[in-house]
Amino acid sequence: MKPDISQLDPDQRHALALMLNGDNVFLTGRAGSGKSVVVEHFREVCQRKTAFLAPTGLAALNIGGSTIHRFFGFPAAFLPAGHVHFPHFDRQRAIATTETIVLDEISMVRADVFQAVADTLRALPLPGHAGEPFGGRQIIVCGDFCQLPPVVSSWIERFELNRSFGGVFAFKTPVWQMAFFRTAWLRQAHRQATEREFVDALDAIRIGWWSSKEAREAVRWLNRKVTIARTPRDCTTLCTTRKRAAEINAMRDAELKSAPCAFDATVSGSFDLKACPADSRLELRVGSRIMLVANGCTEEETEYANGDAGVVTGIEPEQPAVDVMLDDGRCLAVEPHTWLEQEYRAVEDPETGEEMLELVTVGSLKQIPLKLAYALTIHKAQGMSLLRVHVDLGAGTFASGQLYVALSRCRTLAGLSLERPVHPCNLQLDHEVREFHRRVLSDEPEDGSLWTPEGSVA
């Protein structure tokens, strides 16, 4: 289905106009504000040679593009400041052809990677743009620094990031200041559109710290309003660790009396199995709680969406297909979906002889787009919108923005439950992010306000 610009809210239309105008843009906003919707509209109408990139394989699949490391040929290691990595000729040619780069999930792009992107682009400039930041290209960064941070694998890596860039985030790099980003702030909460109090509480938790009065009031309000219970059987539990999510999935599914049925994925070419949201071997039973991990669309409508959850009602291994009843009452037969591993290459237009940027498939994986969804990690749930969510914080949060990401997956307050009350110490937000938010996003939504607990006066 082709995007309809009339469906965008005023902030989204303003953001799209900035992007189409050729400005360097920082597209941001709370969870569920429609950042990905704006990116999809931009993809449809932009006439420039654009590469859509993301820091992880899963995020690259979601944006319909490539990973930053694949596009630039970066090694999976710390990238020292000032080091320009020249990939092989085909990738150099693709980089030199690119006019606009969209970097999604910018909160997870490390400082060394962002600086290396800028240095490489500057070393391979567009004609007439030698010496300019990014080699004269338009850079659009999308995401929310109040959500999950970059992965730092060791204290040595963190030390080097602090020593070389002053921190781990992309906004700490010198080139971020040189980009002169126009900030496009999406103010409307589409995911929780009708629940102003819930949105206000999430906002206070998003930008708060355990010592923040507004955030502590929001946590107290949340603990009063949300059901505190043991893990329900009919919704997805979000956990802080992979181990806990795996334990819940195995335990819950083993309680079913029906026999398991296995589906093996078909893989071809070069495909990173870790990047795919589907399992290479999927075992399901009638009664299994599942989640869709792809979008299913016909020309007329969206049949199902990534994050839709429900229960298996039938299994047809010969077809193959799985019958599912979703939580919203819809019944459908889910057939295999194909994920594509893609990379950008420069090709010559046969009519004009001009260099064009083209996404080329280098591998694929075909599998039933389902996974057990008694539990997921909070990291895996980033970007999802869920009808019902149970949050199990276990021993506590350990990453900046982890609590906010977990709570904000749920579309309604009524659909949210907690394994235990949230403690103020579960509020974690990197102090550098708080300072960045205060400095760059000081013009908060005009219709917003600081959190005030129910019954009090602002």
JOQUISUL-V902051 format. One record per helix or strand of 3 or more residues. SS is the DSSP state (hx for helix, st for strand). FROM is the first residue (numbers start at 1). TO is the last residue. Records with the same first field share a line. If there is no record, write none. Layout:
SS=FROM-TO / FROM-TO
//
This chain:
hx=5-7 / 10-20 / 35-45 / 57-63 / 68-72 / 89-97 / 106-108 / 111-123 / 133-136 / 155-165 / 170-172 / 174-179 / 196-206 / 213-225 / 242-254 / 273-275 / 378-381 / 402-408 / 424-426 / 431-440
st=25-29 / 50-54 / 100-104 / 138-142 / 182-186 / 236-239 / 261-264 / 266-269 / 281-284 / 289-292 / 302-304 / 309-316 / 321-326 / 331-348 / 355-368 / 370-372 / 375-377 / 389-392 / 416-418
//
